[in-house]
Amino acid sequence: MVSPTPVSQIDEAAVKSILVKNYNKPQGDIDFTVLEVSGRYARGIATFKDDDRVWLWLAYEGDDSNWQLVHDGQGVANCQRLTEVDFPSSLASQCWNSQTKVIINR
């Protein structure tokens, strides 16, 4: 079993920056929480001021040591994208198969 990486090793600023850019929001409007980190993978939630929705994000540290989003939104992550980056099922237990249009338990 892989030991979780301490939360301090995720580049929170990089992930926040991607999220505020994706949603066209000011940096100060995001409430960002890291829920779990395992190796070079992480999952968490984000909310924005004046918006009641909660956004799930999944991120990984690429070979270039930069953190990148695999998924952000309210739906289930795309299976193909999770497979491409070998995202652990312990952090994303379900995914959306866009070909068969069904949710897959991983």
SVG drawing of the C-alpha trace seen along z (x, -y; Angstrom):
<svg xmlns="http://www.w3.org/2000/svg" viewBox="-26 -39 36 41">
<polyline fill="none" stroke="black" stroke-width="0.4" points="0.0,0.0 1.3,-3.5 1.8,-5.8 0.1,-9.1 2.4,-12.1 2.2,-14.9 -0.2,-17.6 2.6,-20.1 4.1,-18.4 1.2,-19.3 1.7,-22.7 -1.6,-24.2 -0.9,-27.5 -0.5,-25.9 -3.8,-23.9 -5.7,-27.0 -4.3,-29.1 -5.6,-26.6 -9.0,-26.5 -9.5,-30.3 -8.4,-30.5 -10.8,-27.7 -13.7,-29.4 -12.6,-33.0 -12.7,-34.0 -10.4,-36.2 -7.8,-34.4 -9.4,-35.7 -12.8,-34.2 -11.7,-30.5 -12.0,-28.4 -9.7,-25.5 -9.4,-22.2 -7.0,-19.3 -8.9,-16.1 -6.3,-13.5 -2.8,-13.1 -1.3,-9.8 2.1,-9.9 1.9,-12.4 -1.9,-12.4 -4.4,-14.5 -8.1,-15.2 -10.0,-18.0 -12.8,-20.4 -13.2,-24.1 -15.9,-26.6 -16.2,-30.2 -17.7,-33.2 -21.3,-33.9 -21.7,-30.3 -23.3,-27.5 -21.8,-24.7 -18.9,-22.5 -16.4,-21.6 -14.4,-18.3 -10.9,-18.5 -8.4,-15.7 -4.8,-16.6 -1.4,-15.0 2.2,-16.0 3.5,-15.5 7.0,-14.3 8.0,-18.0 7.1,-18.4 4.2,-20.7 0.8,-20.0 -2.0,-19.6 -5.7,-19.0 -7.2,-15.7 -10.7,-16.7 -12.6,-19.7 -16.3,-20.0 -19.4,-18.5 -19.6,-15.3 -17.6,-12.1 -14.2,-12.2 -13.6,-10.8 -12.3,-7.2 -9.9,-7.7 -8.3,-10.7 -7.8,-8.9 -6.3,-6.0 -3.9,-8.2 -2.3,-9.5 -2.6,-6.2 -4.8,-8.0 -5.3,-5.7 -8.8,-4.3 -8.4,-5.0 -8.7,-8.7 -11.4,-8.3 -13.4,-5.2 -15.8,-5.9 -15.4,-7.3 -17.5,-8.1 -17.0,-6.0 -17.8,-8.4 -18.0,-5.7 -20.6,-3.5 -22.2,-6.5 -22.1,-4.7 -20.4,-5.2 -17.7,-2.6 -16.6,-1.4 -12.9,-1.3"/>
</svg>
